[in-house]
């Protein structure tokens, strides 16, 4: 008796490793592996940007996919819960998403409050501070996040100026 080969799930067949990891997570959770989830994951994993839901929806439409925002949000929630994707709130009124499997898995962010450009950077000094604090306090960190808000070079060169009204606590002025 010959066994009929099992049909490959959409995520398995010729998919990049990150997509296969997501498929494994879905199966481990008892969730279906769908082509819509794969399409959303592909957009996120092939981008080096910090994507909003609108960015993801636009990229999907450009590739001919018609996937609703509710499905995108649900898939992003699964990607975040899988710990393959990180969710960021840069104070824009919506969240942005970036995969954690890049060449720089640990990095910090500079966020322009004028144009919303996000610049990533690494800091050896920050690692040294983390190690010093770990030793001084007997604390074992598992992650950290540093976000610095201000004006990017382009906005400064364009003459944008920040008003300090409402940004400084009156107690700090004294």
N, C-alpha and C positions, 0 to 999 in steps of 0.2 A: 504494500500500500504506500503510495507516494503522498507526501505531505504537501499541501498547497502553501506556497510561500505567503507569509503575512505581508499585507500591503504596508509599504513604508508610510509613516506619518509625514505630513507636509514639512515638518521641521527637520526630519532626519535626512531626507534625500538631497544630497549635494549641498547641505547647508554649512555655513562657516561654524567654527567651534563654539562661538558665543551663542549662536542661535541654538545649537544642539544642547548647550548647558541649560538654556531656558526651557527647552523641550523636556529635558530630564527633570527639572524642577516641577514643571506642570504635571508630569506623570507621577512624580513622587507625592504630589498633593492630591492626586486623583482627579485632576482637571483635564479637560480635553485639549489636545494640541490641534490648533486650527490654523488655516492659512491666513486668517485675519490677524491673529496674534503674531504669527511669523512676520507678516508684512510690517507691523508696528515695530517689532523688535529689530528688524533689519534697518529701518530708518534710524533708530536710536544708535545701534551698534556701528553703523557705517558713518556716523557723524562725529566730528571732533568738537562740535558746538554744544552749547547749553540750550536745548530745544524746549520751546513751549508746546502746548497741545496744538495751537494754531500752526506752528512750524511743522509739526509732524503731519497734521492733516493736509497741509499744502504739499509737502513732499510726497505723500501718498497719492494725492490727486494727480500730481505731475507724472507719477509712474502708472497711472491708469487705475489705481485702487479707489474704490468708493467705500470708505469705512467711516461710520458715524463717530461723533465725538464721544458718545457714551462707551463705545467699544474701545476707543483709544484710551480713555481714562481708566477703564477696568484693566486693560492690558498694562498700562503704566503702573498701576497699583501692584499688579502681580510682579512686574519687573523690579519694583522697589522692594517688595517683600522677599524676592529671591536674592536680594543684595547684589544683583548684577548691575543695577542702575541706582543712582543717587538722585534724590529730589532736593531742589534748592528753592528757597524763597528769598529773592533778592529785593523784596519790597516793591515790586512792580504791580502787585495786585493779582498775580498769577504765579504758578510754579514753573520751574524749568527743570529739565532732566538731562543727565549726562551718564554715560556708561562708565563703569568703574574698571574697565579692562584696558585702559589706554596705556601708552608708553609712560605716562606720568600718573600712576594710580593715586598717589598722595600729592596734592598740590593745594595751593591757596588761591583766593580770588580777589582781584581788584575790580570793583563795580563802579562804573561811571553813572552818577545820579542824573546826568543830563541826557545821554544818548543810550544808556543801558548796555554799553559794551562791557563784556566780562573778559578780563585778561587773567590768565593763569600764571602762577609763578611758584617756584620751589625755593625754600630757604634752609640752608644748612644751619643757620643761626637758630631758627625755630626748633629744629631737631635737638640742638644743644640745650636750649632752654627747657624743652620737654624732658630731656634726660636729667638735667639738674633738678627740676621740680620733682621728678619721680624719686630721685635719691633723697631729697630734703624731706619729702612728705610720706615716703613709703607708699606712693600711689602708683598703680599700674594702669596707665591710660590704654584705651583700646582704639580710640580715634580722637581727632580734634578737627576743628574747623576755624579758619581765620578768613574773615571777609572784611576788606577795607573799602569804604565808600568814599568817593570824591569825584574829581573831574579828570577824565583821561586827557592825554596830551592834545588830541585833535580838538576837543571842546575848549581847552585852555587857549590854544592857538587861534580858535575862532572867536575868542573874546568873551566866552561864557564866564560869568562870575556868579558865585554862590552868595546868597544872602544868608547871614547868620541868624536872622530873625526866626525865632521858633526852634532853632537848632541847639541853643545853649541853655542849660538849666540856670536860672537866676542865682542859685546858690553857688555855682561854680565861678561866677563873676566876682563875688565878694572877696 
